[in-house]
């Protein structure tokens, strides 16, 4: 495919996504019905689509509209590409610019353009929550997220993992957020076919998530529950950090844990799954990695930010409070309750700690991880019962 044909394909996909088709499904269906497109074509089209979803607000302002064609024009303007070189109407290229499009393309760019890539209703909230970091985080969230690996220290050191990966064409470098973190700089698409991955030496996991898991107060013999386990990433990180702990995984939707047995086997970890509604009790550590807006991960799932609305955020906050209270009842008297989200919003983070503080829980550790550090936006806290806790 020519570069112009790739732009045309991205335009049609963006229009399909705007009509309600999830991005991943739209891309998969497009690839199935356009088998002539090679892997490089598919990768380039995917990049165009996700760049436009991450930067939809600014690309719309630069390109003169929110339809796929305008978003691609906005992307070209942001990247200082002459649209006349690609919008030719020849072959599979998009049609040439109209006078109206050309006027929009050449109009003065708006100020504070990075802020346009948050939903309008959310901007004042984020500005208040992030304070002086708001401009820099807004800019960081417009870029593609790095790919990180967690080294399974039960199978080898970070240096050994780095060497093994390099032998398979995957270049990775240590990241400061966690002693287990490697940032992949080349060969990311080879990871899941690599022996380092298949043999459990490395696992895909964001660096901020790794750093958050490292805050957990673990000791040999502890009974640890990952209460909202999902795919089990945190449970696997706990198993690698403290192999002598007894680890349990629970999720209200057991389907989310369907891949956990295979992942645990690959990692050499022993994780006991608990059925929905029967999480057990008396744990030394209970981890709540709560359902949230995912605002700290919107570089990876950019369409989610445009679908979040105030009503849904309110629902999520209510659910988080409910889950946190339920999990608190599962902690042994001297145990710890950990709360985490991949959100940058205070309503989902500090405000939830304030709510449970009314029930006698005090914060031992609380830390925000900013996208400025390279990883996802993340929040983690460890709480203990105060004297007289209910």
Secondary structure, 3 states (H helix, E strand, C coil): CCHHHHHHHHHHHHHHHHCCCCHHHHHHHHHHHCCCCCHHHHHHHHHHHHHHHHCHHHHHHHHCCCCHHHHHHHHHHHCCCCHHHCCCCCCCCCCCCCHHHHHHHHCCCCCCHHHHHCCHHHHHHHHHHHHHHHHHHHHHCCCCCCEEEEECCCCCCHHHHHHHHHCCCCEEEECCCCCCEEEEEECHHHHHHCHHHHCCCEEECCHHHHHHHCCCCCCCCCEEEECCCCCCHHHHHHHHHCCCCEEEECCCCHHHHCCHHHHHHHHCCCEEECCCCCCCCCEEEEEEECCCCCHHHCCCCHHHHHHCCHHHHHHHHHHHHHHHHHHHCCEEEEEEEEEEECCCCHHHCHHHHHHHHCCCEEEEEEEEECHHHCCCCEEEEEEEECCCCC
